Amino acid sequence: MSKYRRAPSGEWLAYPKPTPEQIDYESFRFTKYAGLSLVENRKGRVYLIMEHDFYEKFLDAVRKKFGNISAANVNNATLEAVKNWVEEVASK
């Protein structure tokens, strides 16, 4: 009788915060990016719309602090501002 590989359980998809270690099925591990995309796609996102003048000031501040306005630096600056705000509100 032939051996079949273990079928993936759909259970890990229901985890609220999946990690790469929870992806144990071989088809998701054939490349690190296939499994990682499944984890990254579950992360929260916030879309922020700013007035143009304020957006230009924000980009100038990012350029001043990080040196350029790459997507990673804009993301880091936004995340830092949100974390500071959450800590301020939580401490009240």
Secondary structure as UniProt FT lines:
FT   HELIX           10..14
FT   HELIX           20..22
FT   HELIX           26..28
FT   HELIX           32..40
FT   TURN            41..42
FT   HELIX           52..66
FT   HELIX           71..90
//
